Every structure is written in structure tokens, then in C-alpha cells.
């Protein structure tokens, strides 16, 4: 069994993703029971929460790679940090959109500024969106890599703030499903949630690997062009 | 289709369309990289022919 994610062949990872995501969709729509309180709209939970958690994981991975860049100057760590943050922003945007759809059907509104969970997640999303403005406003080179790494590390502080905000404040509108007593749902629902989250983590890993491969190929081609003098 | 079902469909459709969009962007990037590789291969071939002449 490959010890690291990068050792898994990309086609194998992609096909596993297709299988797990397909399985998760089957579980969501044919296995997980309909929630007695929210009805069919609770099914959004199986995509919305895993998207948010995957987004956190991507930002944390980006920050970890940024730390590696700052500590050891590991070659490629800056690019890996960038790719992870890019995936985090994509998954973050989807979290906000699916959350808005769920809010509209559950609360009758698309957005509320009174929920700390929503606002802190939006701040986290905007913070990492601004990462790209910083990255593309500075000339490529060691200085840009260092600046981006420091910025990525600062943002990681917002992840626990976003996660804990609902527990630290009295937020009555956004539900807390995972409490100190465990998940507040049936075993079937929790199993479906876990498979769905695993599927989205695999999807993020596949997208990350594809994006990295593209960026590395792009850099090699640029190098080749310079060598050939075109 | 009930109102709730429409919202559920919309949420899942958004994610599906986003992944599809990402695949389309990566495909166009792959097409550009393939074109660039072909150009560089052609350039290298012309250089070899010129050096051989």
C-alpha cells in the first residue's frame, strides 16, 4: 500500500474517487433515512458539511506546505501550498452556495449576518480568496513564495475560530450536529455522512494532484522554451 | 417535484456543475500544453535538420 498520497497513481485515485462519490450518492438518496424534522431538505447536509470540512482540510494542508517552505525551503512546497489553497477556495465557495440553498429552504432566508458560523466561514473564505490577489500582484520568485507562505500560515488561525465559533457563542440559528456527546444523528445518517466526506476528500485530493501535475508541466515547458531560446 | 426536492436538486447540481466546469478548464489547459509540446517538438526537429545540413 502506498505510504503517501503522491505515491498513489493518479488514474487509480481518480477511479477510486468516482466509485466512492457514486457510492456516497447512492447512500444519500437510497439508504439514509428522511429526517423527521427537516424532511428531504436535510439531504443537503450530506454535501454541505463535507464540503466545509474538506475546505478546512485544504486550507490546513496549504498552511502545512507553507510552513514546510519557510522551514526547509522544500522544493515545490510553495506550489503545493498554492494548489491546496486553490482547492480550498473552490470547496469554500461551494460550501457557501449549498449553505445558502439550505438556509433558504430551512430558515426562509439566503443569508444571515447573525450567525457566527456563517460569518467566520465567510471571513476565512475571503481571506484565502485574497491570497490570489497577493500571489499575482508580486513577481514570481523567492520573495513571492515567502510572502504567500506567511499569508497562508496566518489564515490557518481562522480555521479553529470558524469551527469553534458556533460553540463559543450562543448561535441559535445554525444547528450544531457534532457535540461533546457525539454526532446527533442515527448510525445510518452518520455512516452516510462519513462516506460522503471521504468521497469529497478523495475528490479534493484528485483535483489537487491534477492541478499540481498541470502546473509542474507548465513550468517544465517554460524552462524548455528558455533552453531552446524561443 | 416538491419545493424541498427542488432545493436539494439545486444544491447537488451546483456541485456537479462546478466539478464539470473545473474539468472543462483543466481540459482546455491540457489542450494548450499539448499544443505547446507539439510546437517545441517541431522546433527541435527543425534545429536538428538545420544542424545536420
HADDOCK unambig.tbl for C-alpha pairs under 7 A between the chains (distance, minus, plus):
assign (segid A and resid 40 and name CA) (segid B and resid 4 and name CA) 6.24 0.50 0.50
assign (segid A and resid 40 and name CA) (segid B and resid 5 and name CA) 6.47 0.50 0.50
assign (segid A and resid 41 and name CA) (segid B and resid 4 and name CA) 5.40 0.50 0.50
assign (segid A and resid 41 and name CA) (segid B and resid 5 and name CA) 6.78 0.50 0.50
assign (segid A and resid 41 and name CA) (segid B and resid 8 and name CA) 5.78 0.50 0.50
assign (segid A and resid 43 and name CA) (segid B and resid 8 and name CA) 6.70 0.50 0.50
assign (segid A and resid 44 and name CA) (segid B and resid 8 and name CA) 5.85 0.50 0.50
assign (segid A and resid 44 and name CA) (segid B and resid 11 and name CA) 6.64 0.50 0.50
assign (segid A and resid 94 and name CA) (segid B and resid 15 and name CA) 6.55 0.50 0.50
assign (segid A and resid 98 and name CA) (segid B and resid 11 and name CA) 5.14 0.50 0.50
assign (segid A and resid 101 and name CA) (segid B and resid 7 and name CA) 6.42 0.50 0.50
assign (segid A and resid 101 and name CA) (segid B and resid 11 and name CA) 6.43 0.50 0.50
assign (segid A and resid 105 and name CA) (segid B and resid 4 and name CA) 6.76 0.50 0.50
assign (segid A and resid 105 and name CA) (segid B and resid 7 and name CA) 6.89 0.50 0.50
